[in-house]
Amino acid sequence: GLTFPFYGYTMTDTLVTSDGTLAFSLPNQQYAGPIGRCFPTGEFHFFTIAPFRTDLDPSLGGAVRYGTIDGGKTFVLSYEQVPPHTGPAGATYTFQVLLHDDGRIVFQYHDLAALPGKLAVGLQRSPEETQQIGCGSTTPIANQLAITFQPQLNAAAWLSAPIDAGAVPPVTQREITATLQWARPLLVARQHGRIEITSNDPIRSVLVVDVGADMLPPPHERLLILPGKPDT
């Protein structure tokens, strides 16, 4: 019921597994549950969203429901009191994932039993590009927690540090100038980037400087009037 931007693509359909995963690609083979414990996923190579990827079994109880709310702006997928396929008697998990039409992804956790050892939470564009919140029973999620992923511009579109290399003699310092420029954000939210400095310093060979910028909408935009067209 809505279009959802994800890693530069626009999605209109999704696959839903009983095991706490959405996918915008077909499984590599007949789906038979999670392969492996952590990211990357083995059952889907591309475009997966995993609020609670583990071996769940709705045939033992609970429900998996979905719907579109907010006038077609948000898709909600709810796992409600779903037990694990094998695990402690009485253990169930209740959580949601919300996909907003501006690209935001929200994981919401309501009522979780003890976390299973085979668990992964995060996103995957490809086996080489993942964002993992956690893996296994130490995954940092808990009841009443919400995690929001917000689309980000490529930092190269708004952040530049033109010095590729240089030398700093002992007991001296050198300035490195970074330039920030406005770019139209995917949505109005703080953009995050970083400058990484690699050197032969024996104590700290890599120094990372975090950079943030609020890309607000322009206060005015120019309206072009085409010849022969009414001024509307």
C-alpha positions as CSV (number, residue, x, y, z in Angstrom):
1,G,0.0,0.0,0.0
2,L,3.0,2.4,-0.1
3,T,6.4,2.9,-1.8
4,F,9.4,2.5,0.5
5,P,12.9,3.8,-0.3
6,F,15.7,1.4,0.7
7,Y,19.4,1.8,-0.2
8,G,18.6,3.9,-3.2
9,Y,15.8,1.6,-4.6
10,T,12.0,2.0,-4.3
11,M,10.2,-1.0,-3.0
12,T,6.5,-1.8,-3.3
13,D,6.5,-5.5,-2.2
14,T,8.2,-7.5,0.5
15,L,8.6,-11.1,1.6
16,V,7.9,-11.8,5.3
17,T,9.3,-14.8,7.1
18,S,8.0,-16.4,10.2
19,D,11.5,-15.8,11.7
20,G,11.5,-12.1,12.2
21,T,12.9,-11.0,8.8
22,L,11.7,-9.0,5.8
23,A,13.3,-9.3,2.5
24,F,13.1,-7.5,-0.8
25,S,14.8,-10.3,-2.7
26,L,14.2,-14.0,-3.2
27,P,15.9,-16.5,-0.9
28,N,19.0,-18.3,-2.3
29,Q,17.2,-21.6,-2.1
30,Q,13.9,-22.9,-0.7
31,Y,13.5,-21.0,2.6
32,A,14.1,-23.2,5.6
33,G,14.9,-20.8,8.3
34,P,17.9,-18.7,9.3
35,I,21.3,-19.9,8.1
36,G,24.0,-19.0,10.6
37,R,23.7,-16.9,13.7
38,C,25.0,-13.4,12.9
39,F,25.0,-11.1,9.9
40,P,25.5,-11.4,7.0
41,T,22.4,-13.6,6.4
42,G,22.9,-16.8,4.4
43,E,19.3,-17.3,3.4
44,F,18.9,-13.9,1.7
45,H,21.9,-12.2,0.2
46,F,20.3,-8.8,-0.6
47,F,18.0,-6.2,0.9
48,T,16.9,-7.7,4.2
49,I,15.5,-6.0,7.4
50,A,15.7,-8.1,10.6
51,P,14.1,-6.7,13.7
52,F,14.5,-10.2,15.4
53,R,16.0,-12.8,13.1
54,T,15.8,-16.1,14.9
55,D,14.0,-19.5,14.6
56,L,10.4,-18.6,15.6
57,D,7.4,-20.9,15.1
58,P,3.9,-19.3,14.8
59,S,2.4,-22.7,14.4
60,L,3.0,-23.2,18.2
61,G,1.0,-20.0,19.1
62,G,0.9,-16.2,18.7
63,A,0.3,-14.4,15.4
64,V,2.1,-12.5,12.7
65,R,0.0,-9.6,11.4
66,Y,0.6,-6.6,9.1
67,G,-1.2,-3.5,7.9
68,T,-0.8,0.0,6.5
69,I,-1.6,3.0,8.7
70,D,-1.2,6.8,8.7
71,G,-3.1,7.2,5.5
72,G,-0.8,4.9,3.6
73,K,2.4,6.3,4.9
74,T,3.5,3.5,7.2
75,F,3.6,-0.3,6.9
76,V,3.5,-2.2,10.2
77,L,4.5,-5.8,10.7
78,S,3.8,-7.3,14.2
79,Y,5.0,-10.5,15.7
80,E,2.7,-11.1,18.7
81,Q,3.6,-13.6,21.4
82,V,5.3,-15.9,18.9
83,P,7.3,-18.8,20.6
84,P,10.6,-20.1,19.4
85,H,10.7,-23.3,17.4
86,T,12.7,-24.9,20.2
87,G,13.3,-23.2,23.5
88,P,12.1,-22.8,27.1
89,A,8.4,-23.6,27.7
90,G,6.3,-20.5,27.7
91,A,8.8,-18.3,26.1
92,T,7.3,-15.9,23.5
93,Y,8.4,-12.7,21.7
94,T,6.4,-9.6,20.8
95,F,7.9,-7.0,18.5
96,Q,7.2,-4.8,15.5
97,V,8.9,-3.3,12.5
98,L,7.6,-0.1,10.9
99,L,8.5,1.0,7.4
100,H,7.8,4.7,6.7
101,D,7.4,6.1,3.2
102,D,10.3,8.6,3.9
103,G,12.7,5.7,4.4
104,R,12.7,5.5,8.2
105,I,12.8,2.0,9.7
106,V,11.7,1.5,13.3
107,F,12.2,-1.6,15.4
108,Q,9.9,-1.8,18.5
109,Y,10.2,-4.4,21.3
110,H,7.3,-4.9,23.6
111,D,7.6,-8.2,25.5
112,L,10.7,-10.4,25.0
113,A,11.6,-13.6,26.8
114,A,15.2,-14.4,27.3
115,L,17.1,-13.7,24.1
116,P,18.1,-16.8,22.2
117,G,21.7,-17.6,21.3
118,K,20.9,-17.7,17.6
119,L,19.7,-14.1,17.1
120,A,20.6,-11.2,14.8
121,V,19.2,-7.7,14.6
122,G,20.0,-5.3,11.8
123,L,19.9,-4.5,8.1
124,Q,21.7,-6.0,5.1
125,R,22.1,-4.6,1.6
126,S,24.5,-7.3,0.6
127,P,26.8,-9.8,2.3
128,E,29.5,-7.1,2.2
129,E,27.3,-4.2,3.5
130,T,25.4,-4.8,6.7
131,Q,24.4,-2.7,9.8
132,Q,24.3,-5.1,12.8
133,I,22.8,-3.9,16.1
134,G,23.8,-7.1,17.8
135,C,24.2,-10.9,17.6
136,G,23.2,-13.7,20.0
137,S,21.9,-13.4,23.6
138,T,23.9,-10.3,24.3
139,T,22.1,-8.2,21.6
140,P,21.4,-4.8,23.1
141,I,17.6,-4.9,22.9
142,A,15.0,-4.9,25.7
143,N,11.3,-4.5,26.4
144,Q,9.9,-1.0,25.6
145,L,13.0,-0.2,23.4
146,A,12.6,1.4,20.0
147,I,15.4,1.7,17.4
148,T,15.2,4.0,14.4
149,F,17.2,3.9,11.2
150,Q,17.2,7.1,9.2
151,P,18.3,7.4,5.6
152,Q,21.6,9.3,5.2
153,L,23.2,11.1,2.4
154,N,26.6,9.8,1.2
155,A,29.0,12.0,3.3
156,A,31.0,12.7,0.1
157,A,28.0,14.8,-1.1
158,W,28.4,17.4,1.7
159,L,31.8,16.8,3.4
160,S,35.2,17.1,1.9
161,A,38.8,17.4,3.2
162,P,40.9,18.0,0.1
163,I,44.3,17.1,1.7
164,D,45.0,13.5,0.6
165,A,48.5,13.2,2.3
166,G,51.0,15.3,4.1
167,A,53.8,15.3,6.7
168,V,53.8,16.7,10.3
169,P,57.4,17.0,11.7
170,P,57.9,16.1,15.4
171,V,56.6,18.5,18.0
172,T,54.6,20.5,15.5
173,Q,51.1,20.6,14.3
174,R,49.2,21.1,11.0
175,E,45.7,22.2,10.3
176,I,43.4,20.1,8.1
177,T,40.5,22.1,6.7
178,A,37.2,20.3,6.0
179,T,34.5,21.9,4.0
180,L,30.8,21.4,4.6
181,Q,28.2,22.3,2.0
182,W,24.5,22.1,1.9
183,A,22.9,19.1,0.1
184,R,19.2,18.2,-0.1
185,P,18.7,15.4,2.5
186,L,16.6,12.3,2.0
187,L,14.6,13.5,5.0
188,V,15.1,16.4,7.4
189,A,17.4,14.8,9.9
190,R,21.0,15.2,11.1
191,Q,23.5,13.8,8.7
192,H,26.6,12.0,10.0
193,G,30.0,11.6,8.5
194,R,33.6,11.2,9.6
195,I,37.1,12.2,8.6
196,E,39.6,9.4,9.1
197,I,43.3,10.2,9.5
198,T,45.8,7.4,9.1
199,S,49.4,7.9,10.1
200,N,52.6,6.2,11.3
201,D,52.0,7.3,14.9
202,P,52.9,4.3,17.0
203,I,50.3,5.1,19.7
204,R,47.3,6.1,17.6
205,S,47.7,5.2,13.9
206,V,44.1,5.9,13.1
207,L,42.3,9.1,14.3
208,V,38.6,9.5,13.5
209,V,36.8,12.9,13.7
210,D,33.0,12.6,13.7
211,V,31.2,15.3,11.8
212,G,27.5,16.1,11.9
213,A,25.4,18.6,10.0
214,D,21.7,19.6,10.1
215,M,20.5,19.9,6.5
216,L,17.4,22.1,6.8
217,P,15.2,22.7,3.7
218,P,16.0,25.9,1.8
219,P,13.8,28.9,3.0
220,H,13.0,29.8,-0.6
221,E,13.0,27.9,-3.9
222,R,13.0,29.6,-7.3
223,L,9.8,29.0,-9.4
224,L,10.5,29.0,-13.1
225,I,7.6,30.4,-15.3
226,L,7.6,28.9,-18.8
227,P,6.7,31.2,-21.6
228,G,3.1,31.1,-22.7
229,K,2.0,29.3,-19.5
230,P,-0.3,30.9,-16.9
231,D,1.4,32.1,-13.7
232,T,0.3,29.3,-11.3
